[in-house]
Amino acid sequence: MAKKKNRWDKAVVEALVAGNGDEAVLAWLAGTGALETSDVTLGLSAVEAAVQTGAVAPLQSIGAVHKDVTKAAKKGLHRLKSKGIEVADAPRAKSSFTLASDTSSIPPVAMFGPPTVEGYSEFVLSCTDDEGTCVLMGAFGGKEGIRNLTHGHVSRKQLRDLRKEIGQQSAMVELPFTEAMSHLLPSIDRVQALTGKLPHDWDHFVTHVPAGTLDAARTHDALSGVEPSPDMEGTSALSMHPWFQLWPVASDAIEEVVTKLSTKMEEDSGDDGEETPSMHADLAAASAKALDGDGIRDEWVRRARLATSVAKAAGDDTLASTAAAIANHVGSGGDAGDIPFVERTLQVQIGWMAQQAMESGPPPTP
């Protein structure tokens, strides 16, 4: 039989909010005492009353209570922040059974993978506090914001092994945690806008995130400290880089090129099938319109900013500078035809679509 989950008592909460009930809890809510109780229901009710009354300081000063009450307090602070209530940083209270050295030497971890055709990047995050290490995995980006989200708790050794395995077997790159969160948070916001709520696994994970990190991530600029390259002439080569492959282009631009090529194929192609000047001209003309689709420019800016962070983390200053230049040019409404990478991406997308059509075979005969 499943164990019954601890919950707060509605009547107790209403009494506390009204200024009645347990005197020790009322003193804690007023900021003049510590919440110390072995009664889990009373502790959870006290936390809920603090959330309903916006009592930030008491929630940050949880005393000797059940771990469920401690978790509820952390979650309550997150709920208040989500409502726009200012939650100032406060020193974390440590259990007398916890050694500071157990957690202070384990910084948060963030690892991201290259975006797929749909724009989703796999990620692995971990945060360690006095309750242990929580790991969050999934994919962010794309139209849904988040996919395949899950969380779990691991030991220090398991975390080391996980990081080692990911480093050896995938294209994931480790980013500074706050910078990584600055890329992830917009996708979390998108999920909330689409569904009206935060994902459960995320809601749990952020209770372990160091205080102030989310606020810092909201204002962090991934392009900070990067000098954008003044020259994008060689950017067409980026199409071979795993973080720049198959970026989205407008369907109208693809249709324009395909239509022109289909009518000129015989006269504009040599015997060896090599591209001719007229084919290049068609691609160049269409590339100027390649980003003129719903949300395409925003997605290019998002991916370019993410690529800037990845290049910085890898120590590739040249790539970081180029990615930042693309982000700035596209984000400011610059002509897409000025970026050779756009034309090359359009060409690659057409080739990729043709390959997909060949592999799927002809449509069934009616």
The 8 nearest C-alpha neighbors of each residue, nearest first, counted from 0:
[[1, 2, 3, 4, 5, 6, 67, 39],
 [2, 0, 3, 4, 5, 6, 67, 39],
 [1, 3, 4, 0, 5, 6, 67, 39],
 [4, 2, 1, 5, 0, 6, 40, 39],
 [3, 5, 2, 6, 1, 67, 7, 40],
 [4, 6, 3, 40, 39, 7, 67, 43],
 [7, 5, 40, 4, 43, 8, 44, 39],
 [6, 8, 44, 43, 40, 9, 41, 5],
 [7, 9, 11, 10, 44, 12, 40, 6],
 [8, 10, 12, 11, 13, 7, 44, 14],
 [11, 9, 13, 12, 8, 14, 15, 44],
 [12, 10, 14, 8, 9, 13, 15, 44],
 [11, 13, 9, 15, 44, 48, 14, 10],
 [12, 14, 16, 10, 11, 15, 9, 17],
 [15, 13, 19, 17, 11, 12, 16, 20],
 [16, 14, 18, 19, 12, 17, 13, 20],
 [15, 17, 13, 18, 14, 48, 12, 52],
 [16, 18, 14, 15, 19, 13, 12, 20],
 [19, 17, 15, 16, 14, 25, 20, 13],
 [18, 20, 14, 15, 17, 21, 16, 25],
 [21, 19, 15, 14, 22, 18, 11, 25],
 [20, 22, 24, 23, 25, 19, 15, 26],
 [23, 21, 25, 24, 26, 20, 19, 27],
 [24, 22, 26, 25, 21, 27, 32, 34],
 [23, 25, 27, 26, 21, 22, 28, 34],
 [26, 24, 22, 28, 27, 23, 29, 21],
 [27, 25, 29, 23, 32, 31, 24, 28],
 [28, 26, 32, 24, 30, 33, 29, 25],
 [27, 29, 25, 30, 26, 57, 24, 49],
 [30, 28, 26, 27, 31, 25, 32, 57],
 [31, 29, 27, 28, 57, 32, 26, 56],
 [32, 30, 26, 27, 29, 33, 28, 57],
 [31, 33, 27, 26, 30, 34, 23, 29],
 [34, 32, 27, 62, 35, 61, 60, 31],
 [33, 35, 62, 61, 27, 24, 36, 32],
 [36, 34, 63, 62, 64, 33, 37, 61],
 [35, 37, 38, 64, 34, 42, 63, 39],
 [36, 38, 39, 64, 65, 35, 42, 63],
 [37, 39, 36, 41, 40, 42, 65, 64],
 [40, 38, 42, 41, 37, 43, 65, 68],
 [39, 41, 7, 43, 42, 38, 6, 44],
 [42, 40, 44, 38, 39, 43, 45, 7],
 [41, 43, 39, 45, 44, 40, 68, 38],
 [44, 42, 7, 46, 40, 68, 45, 41],
 [43, 45, 7, 41, 47, 12, 42, 46],
 [46, 44, 42, 48, 43, 47, 41, 49],
 [45, 47, 49, 43, 48, 44, 72, 50],
 [46, 48, 50, 44, 49, 45, 51, 43],
 [49, 47, 51, 45, 12, 46, 50, 16],
 [48, 50, 54, 46, 52, 47, 51, 53],
 [51, 49, 53, 47, 48, 52, 75, 54],
 [52, 50, 48, 49, 53, 47, 16, 54],
 [51, 53, 49, 50, 54, 48, 16, 47],
 [54, 52, 50, 51, 55, 49, 79, 84],
 [55, 53, 49, 52, 56, 57, 50, 58],
 [54, 56, 58, 57, 53, 59, 86, 76],
 [55, 57, 59, 58, 54, 60, 30, 89],
 [58, 56, 60, 59, 55, 30, 28, 54],
 [59, 57, 55, 56, 72, 60, 61, 54],
 [58, 60, 56, 57, 61, 55, 89, 72],
 [61, 59, 57, 58, 62, 56, 33, 92],
 [60, 62, 34, 59, 58, 33, 57, 69],
 [63, 61, 34, 35, 33, 64, 60, 92],
 [64, 62, 35, 36, 61, 34, 65, 94],
 [65, 63, 35, 36, 62, 37, 68, 66],
 [64, 66, 68, 67, 39, 69, 37, 63],
 [67, 65, 69, 68, 70, 64, 71, 130],
 [68, 66, 70, 65, 69, 71, 39, 5],
 [67, 69, 71, 66, 65, 43, 70, 42],
 [70, 68, 66, 72, 71, 67, 73, 65],
 [69, 71, 67, 73, 72, 68, 66, 74],
 [70, 72, 68, 74, 69, 73, 75, 67],
 [71, 73, 75, 69, 74, 70, 58, 46],
 [74, 72, 70, 76, 75, 206, 71, 69],
 [73, 75, 71, 77, 72, 76, 206, 70],
 [74, 76, 72, 78, 77, 73, 50, 71],
 [77, 75, 79, 73, 78, 74, 80, 72],
 [76, 78, 80, 74, 75, 79, 81, 73],
 [79, 77, 75, 81, 76, 80, 74, 82],
 [78, 80, 82, 76, 81, 84, 77, 75],
 [79, 81, 77, 84, 83, 82, 78, 85],
 [80, 82, 78, 79, 83, 77, 84, 76],
 [83, 81, 79, 80, 84, 78, 77, 85],
 [82, 84, 80, 81, 85, 79, 86, 78],
 [85, 83, 80, 79, 82, 86, 81, 53],
 [86, 84, 80, 87, 83, 79, 55, 82],
 [85, 87, 80, 84, 55, 88, 76, 79],
 [88, 86, 85, 89, 211, 210, 55, 56],
 [87, 89, 210, 211, 86, 90, 59, 91],
 [88, 90, 91, 87, 59, 210, 56, 60],
 [91, 89, 92, 88, 59, 210, 60, 93],
 [90, 92, 93, 89, 59, 60, 210, 88],
 [93, 91, 90, 94, 60, 61, 62, 59],
 [94, 92, 91, 95, 97, 129, 99, 96],
 [93, 95, 96, 97, 92, 129, 63, 98],
 [96, 94, 97, 93, 98, 92, 63, 99],
 [95, 97, 94, 98, 93, 129, 99, 101],
 [98, 96, 94, 95, 99, 93, 129, 101],
 [97, 99, 100, 101, 96, 102, 95, 93],
 [100, 98, 101, 102, 103, 97, 93, 129],
 [99, 101, 103, 98, 102, 104, 97, 105],
 [100, 102, 99, 98, 103, 104, 97, 105],
 [103, 101, 105, 104, 100, 128, 99, 127],
 [104, 102, 100, 105, 99, 101, 106, 128],
 [103, 105, 102, 100, 106, 101, 99, 127],
 [106, 104, 102, 103, 127, 107, 101, 126],
 [105, 107, 104, 108, 103, 126, 127, 102],
 [108, 106, 126, 125, 176, 127, 105, 109],
 [107, 109, 125, 124, 176, 106, 126, 110],
 [110, 108, 124, 176, 173, 174, 123, 179],
 [109, 111, 173, 123, 172, 122, 171, 174],
 [112, 110, 122, 171, 172, 121, 173, 120],
 [111, 113, 171, 121, 120, 170, 122, 172],
 [114, 112, 242, 120, 241, 115, 111, 171],
 [115, 113, 120, 118, 119, 112, 242, 116],
 [114, 116, 118, 117, 119, 120, 113, 245],
 [115, 117, 118, 245, 114, 246, 119, 247],
 [118, 116, 115, 141, 119, 114, 142, 140],
 [117, 119, 141, 114, 115, 116, 140, 120],
 [118, 120, 140, 114, 139, 115, 141, 138],
 [121, 119, 114, 138, 112, 139, 113, 122],
 [120, 122, 138, 112, 137, 111, 139, 119],
 [123, 121, 111, 110, 137, 136, 138, 112],
 [122, 124, 136, 110, 135, 109, 111, 125],
 [125, 123, 109, 135, 108, 134, 136, 110],
 [126, 124, 134, 108, 107, 133, 135, 132],
 [125, 127, 107, 133, 132, 208, 207, 108],
 [126, 128, 132, 131, 102, 133, 105, 107],
 [129, 127, 130, 131, 102, 207, 132, 126],
 [128, 130, 131, 102, 97, 93, 127, 94],
 [131, 129, 128, 132, 127, 207, 66, 133],
 [130, 132, 127, 128, 129, 133, 152, 154],
 [133, 131, 127, 152, 126, 153, 128, 154],
 [132, 134, 152, 126, 125, 151, 127, 153],
 [135, 133, 125, 151, 150, 124, 152, 132],
 [134, 136, 150, 124, 123, 149, 125, 133],
 [137, 135, 123, 149, 122, 148, 150, 124],
 [136, 138, 148, 147, 122, 121, 146, 149],
 [137, 139, 121, 120, 146, 119, 145, 122],
 [140, 138, 145, 119, 120, 144, 186, 146],
 [141, 139, 119, 144, 118, 186, 145, 120],
 [142, 140, 118, 119, 144, 143, 117, 139],
 [141, 143, 144, 140, 117, 118, 189, 145],
 [144, 142, 145, 141, 190, 146, 189, 140],
 [143, 145, 186, 140, 189, 190, 139, 141],
 [146, 144, 139, 143, 138, 186, 140, 190],
 [145, 147, 138, 148, 137, 139, 144, 143],
 [148, 146, 137, 138, 149, 145, 136, 139],
 [149, 147, 137, 146, 136, 200, 145, 138],
 [150, 148, 136, 200, 135, 137, 147, 151],
 [151, 149, 135, 134, 200, 136, 133, 148],
 [150, 152, 134, 133, 153, 135, 149, 132],
 [153, 151, 133, 132, 134, 154, 131, 150],
 [154, 152, 132, 157, 158, 133, 155, 151],
 [153, 155, 157, 156, 158, 132, 152, 131],
 [154, 156, 158, 157, 159, 153, 132, 105],
 [157, 155, 159, 158, 154, 160, 153, 161],
 [156, 158, 160, 154, 159, 155, 153, 161],
 [157, 159, 161, 155, 156, 160, 162, 154],
 [160, 158, 156, 162, 161, 157, 163, 155],
 [161, 159, 157, 163, 158, 162, 164, 156],
 [162, 160, 158, 164, 163, 159, 157, 165],
 [163, 161, 165, 159, 160, 164, 166, 158],
 [162, 164, 160, 166, 161, 165, 159, 167],
 [163, 165, 161, 167, 166, 162, 168, 160],
 [166, 164, 162, 168, 167, 169, 163, 161],
 [167, 165, 163, 164, 168, 162, 169, 171],
 [166, 168, 164, 165, 169, 163, 170, 162],
 [169, 167, 165, 166, 164, 170, 163, 171],
 [170, 168, 171, 165, 166, 167, 112, 164],
 [171, 169, 112, 172, 113, 168, 166, 165],
 [172, 170, 112, 111, 169, 110, 173, 166],
 [171, 173, 110, 111, 112, 174, 170, 309],
 [172, 174, 110, 109, 111, 171, 175, 312],
 [175, 173, 109, 179, 312, 176, 110, 172],
 [174, 176, 178, 177, 179, 109, 173, 108],
 [177, 175, 179, 109, 178, 108, 174, 180],
 [178, 176, 180, 216, 179, 175, 212, 181],
 [179, 177, 181, 180, 175, 176, 216, 221],
 [180, 178, 176, 181, 177, 182, 174, 175],
 [179, 181, 183, 177, 182, 178, 216, 184],
 [180, 182, 216, 178, 179, 183, 184, 217],
 [183, 181, 180, 179, 184, 185, 305, 178],
 [182, 184, 180, 186, 181, 185, 179, 187],
 [183, 185, 187, 186, 181, 180, 182, 188],
 [186, 184, 188, 187, 183, 189, 182, 181],
 [187, 185, 144, 189, 188, 184, 183, 140],
 [188, 186, 184, 190, 189, 185, 144, 191],
 [189, 187, 185, 191, 186, 190, 192, 184],
 [188, 190, 186, 192, 187, 191, 144, 193],
 [191, 189, 193, 187, 192, 188, 144, 194],
 [190, 192, 196, 195, 188, 197, 194, 189],
 [191, 193, 189, 190, 195, 194, 188, 196],
 [194, 192, 190, 191, 195, 189, 143, 196],
 [195, 193, 191, 196, 192, 190, 197, 189],
 [194, 196, 191, 192, 193, 197, 190, 189],
 [197, 195, 191, 194, 198, 190, 192, 193],
 [196, 198, 191, 199, 202, 190, 201, 187],
 [199, 197, 201, 200, 202, 196, 190, 191],
 [198, 200, 202, 201, 197, 203, 204, 196],
 [201, 199, 203, 202, 198, 150, 149, 204],
 [200, 202, 204, 198, 203, 199, 205, 197],
 [203, 201, 199, 200, 204, 205, 198, 197],
 [202, 204, 200, 201, 205, 206, 199, 74],
 [203, 205, 201, 206, 202, 207, 200, 133],
 [206, 204, 208, 207, 203, 202, 201, 77],
 [205, 207, 73, 204, 203, 74, 208, 202],
 [206, 208, 205, 204, 126, 128, 209, 127],
 [207, 209, 205, 206, 126, 210, 212, 204],
 [210, 208, 212, 211, 207, 126, 128, 206],
 [211, 209, 212, 88, 208, 89, 213, 87],
 [210, 212, 214, 213, 88, 215, 209, 87],
 [211, 213, 215, 214, 210, 209, 216, 177],
 [214, 212, 216, 215, 211, 217, 180, 177],
 [215, 213, 217, 211, 216, 212, 218, 210],
 [214, 216, 212, 213, 217, 218, 219, 211],
 [215, 217, 181, 219, 213, 177, 214, 218],
 [218, 216, 214, 215, 219, 181, 213, 184],
 [217, 219, 216, 215, 220, 214, 181, 213],
 [218, 220, 216, 217, 215, 181, 221, 178],
 [221, 219, 223, 222, 218, 181, 178, 216],
 [220, 222, 223, 308, 304, 219, 178, 307],
 [223, 221, 220, 225, 323, 224, 304, 307],
 [224, 222, 220, 221, 225, 219, 226, 323],
 [223, 225, 222, 226, 221, 220, 227, 311],
 [226, 224, 222, 223, 320, 227, 319, 323],
 [225, 227, 320, 228, 224, 323, 324, 222],
 [228, 226, 324, 320, 323, 225, 321, 229],
 [227, 229, 320, 321, 230, 324, 226, 231],
 [230, 228, 227, 231, 324, 321, 320, 226],
 [229, 231, 228, 232, 233, 321, 324, 234],
 [232, 230, 234, 233, 338, 229, 321, 228],
 [231, 233, 230, 234, 339, 338, 235, 340],
 [232, 234, 235, 231, 236, 339, 230, 340],
 [233, 235, 340, 236, 231, 237, 232, 339],
 [236, 234, 340, 339, 237, 343, 233, 238],
 [237, 235, 234, 238, 239, 233, 340, 240],
 [236, 238, 240, 239, 235, 234, 243, 340],
 [237, 239, 244, 236, 240, 243, 235, 344],
 [238, 240, 237, 236, 244, 241, 243, 242],
 [239, 241, 237, 243, 242, 238, 244, 236],
 [242, 240, 243, 244, 113, 239, 238, 114],
 [241, 243, 113, 240, 244, 306, 114, 302],
 [244, 242, 240, 241, 238, 237, 246, 245],
 [243, 245, 238, 241, 246, 242, 240, 239],
 [246, 244, 116, 348, 247, 344, 243, 347],
 [245, 247, 244, 243, 248, 344, 116, 299],
 [248, 246, 245, 295, 249, 116, 299, 298],
 [247, 249, 289, 290, 345, 250, 246, 295],
 [248, 250, 289, 292, 251, 252, 290, 291],
 [249, 251, 253, 252, 254, 248, 292, 289],
 [252, 250, 254, 249, 253, 255, 289, 288],
 [253, 251, 255, 285, 289, 250, 249, 254],
 [252, 254, 250, 256, 251, 255, 257, 349],
 [255, 253, 251, 257, 252, 256, 258, 250],
 [254, 256, 252, 258, 253, 257, 251, 259],
 [255, 257, 259, 253, 258, 254, 260, 281],
 [256, 258, 254, 260, 259, 255, 261, 253],
 [259, 257, 261, 255, 256, 260, 254, 262],
 [260, 258, 256, 262, 261, 257, 263, 255],
 [259, 261, 263, 257, 264, 262, 258, 256],
 [260, 262, 258, 264, 259, 263, 257, 265],
 [261, 263, 259, 260, 264, 258, 265, 266],
 [264, 262, 260, 266, 267, 261, 265, 259],
 [263, 265, 260, 267, 261, 268, 266, 262],
 [266, 264, 263, 268, 267, 262, 269, 261],
 [265, 267, 263, 264, 268, 269, 262, 275],
 [268, 266, 264, 263, 265, 275, 269, 277],
 [269, 267, 272, 264, 265, 266, 273, 275],
 [268, 270, 272, 271, 273, 267, 275, 274],
 [269, 271, 272, 268, 273, 265, 267, 266],
 [270, 272, 269, 273, 268, 274, 275, 267],
 [273, 271, 269, 268, 270, 274, 275, 267],
 [272, 274, 271, 269, 268, 275, 270, 267],
 [273, 275, 278, 268, 272, 276, 279, 269],
 [274, 276, 278, 277, 267, 268, 273, 279],
 [277, 275, 279, 278, 280, 274, 267, 281],
 [276, 278, 280, 279, 275, 281, 267, 274],
 [279, 277, 281, 280, 275, 276, 274, 282],
 [280, 278, 276, 282, 277, 281, 283, 275],
 [279, 281, 277, 283, 278, 282, 284, 276],
 [280, 282, 278, 284, 279, 283, 256, 285],
 [283, 281, 279, 285, 280, 284, 286, 256],
 [282, 284, 280, 286, 281, 285, 279, 342],
 [285, 283, 281, 282, 286, 287, 280, 288],
 [284, 286, 252, 282, 287, 288, 283, 281],
 [287, 285, 289, 342, 283, 288, 336, 284],
 [286, 288, 336, 335, 285, 289, 284, 334],
 [289, 287, 286, 291, 285, 290, 252, 335],
 [288, 290, 286, 249, 248, 252, 291, 287],
 [289, 291, 295, 248, 288, 292, 296, 249],
 [292, 290, 288, 289, 249, 295, 293, 296],
 [293, 291, 249, 295, 290, 294, 248, 296],
 [292, 294, 295, 291, 296, 249, 290, 297],
 [293, 295, 297, 296, 292, 298, 291, 290],
 [296, 294, 298, 292, 297, 290, 293, 299],
 [297, 295, 299, 298, 294, 290, 300, 329],
 [298, 296, 300, 294, 295, 299, 301, 330],
 [297, 299, 301, 295, 296, 300, 302, 294],
 [300, 298, 296, 302, 301, 297, 303, 295],
 [299, 301, 326, 303, 297, 298, 302, 330],
 [302, 300, 298, 304, 299, 303, 297, 305],
 [301, 303, 305, 299, 304, 300, 306, 298],
 [302, 304, 306, 300, 326, 322, 305, 301],
 [305, 303, 307, 301, 306, 302, 300, 326],
 [304, 306, 302, 308, 307, 303, 301, 309],
 [307, 305, 303, 309, 304, 308, 302, 310],
 [308, 306, 319, 304, 310, 322, 305, 309],
 [309, 307, 311, 305, 306, 310, 221, 312],
 [308, 310, 306, 312, 311, 307, 313, 305],
 [309, 311, 319, 313, 315, 307, 312, 308],
 [310, 312, 314, 308, 313, 309, 319, 315],
 [313, 311, 309, 310, 314, 174, 308, 173],
 [314, 312, 310, 311, 315, 309, 172, 316],
 [313, 315, 311, 312, 316, 310, 319, 309],
 [316, 314, 310, 313, 317, 318, 311, 319],
 [315, 317, 319, 318, 314, 320, 311, 310],
 [318, 316, 320, 319, 315, 321, 228, 310],
 [317, 319, 321, 320, 316, 315, 310, 322],
 [320, 318, 307, 310, 316, 322, 317, 321],
 [319, 321, 227, 228, 317, 323, 318, 322],
 [320, 322, 318, 324, 228, 323, 319, 227],
 [323, 321, 325, 319, 303, 307, 324, 320],
 [322, 324, 326, 227, 320, 321, 325, 307],
 [325, 323, 227, 321, 327, 322, 326, 228],
 [326, 324, 322, 328, 323, 327, 329, 321],
 [325, 327, 300, 323, 303, 324, 329, 328],
 [326, 328, 330, 324, 325, 329, 331, 323],
 [329, 327, 333, 325, 331, 330, 326, 324],
 [330, 328, 332, 333, 326, 331, 327, 325],
 [331, 329, 327, 332, 328, 326, 300, 296],
 [330, 332, 328, 329, 333, 327, 326, 334],
 [333, 331, 329, 330, 328, 334, 296, 335],
 [334, 332, 328, 329, 331, 335, 330, 337],
 [333, 335, 336, 337, 287, 332, 329, 338],
 [336, 334, 287, 337, 338, 333, 286, 341],
 [335, 337, 287, 334, 286, 338, 283, 341],
 [336, 338, 335, 334, 339, 287, 333, 231],
 [337, 339, 340, 336, 341, 335, 231, 234],
 [340, 338, 235, 342, 341, 234, 343, 232],
 [339, 341, 235, 234, 343, 338, 342, 344],
 [342, 340, 344, 339, 343, 338, 286, 345],
 [343, 341, 286, 345, 339, 344, 340, 283],
 [342, 344, 346, 340, 345, 341, 235, 347],
 [345, 343, 347, 341, 346, 342, 340, 348],
 [346, 344, 342, 348, 343, 347, 341, 349],
 [345, 347, 343, 349, 344, 348, 342, 350],
 [346, 348, 350, 344, 349, 345, 351, 343],
 [347, 349, 351, 345, 350, 346, 344, 352],
 [350, 348, 352, 346, 347, 351, 353, 345],
 [349, 351, 347, 353, 348, 352, 354, 346],
 [350, 352, 348, 354, 353, 349, 347, 355],
 [353, 351, 355, 349, 354, 350, 348, 356],
 [352, 354, 356, 350, 351, 355, 349, 357],
 [353, 355, 351, 357, 356, 352, 350, 358],
 [356, 354, 352, 358, 353, 357, 359, 351],
 [355, 357, 353, 359, 354, 358, 352, 360],
 [358, 356, 354, 360, 355, 359, 353, 361],
 [357, 359, 355, 360, 356, 354, 353, 361],
 [358, 360, 356, 357, 355, 361, 362, 354],
 [361, 359, 357, 358, 356, 362, 355, 363],
 [362, 360, 363, 359, 357, 356, 364, 358],
 [361, 363, 364, 360, 359, 365, 356, 357],
 [364, 362, 365, 361, 360, 359, 356, 357],
 [363, 365, 362, 361, 360, 359, 356, 357],
 [364, 363, 362, 361, 360, 359, 356, 357]]
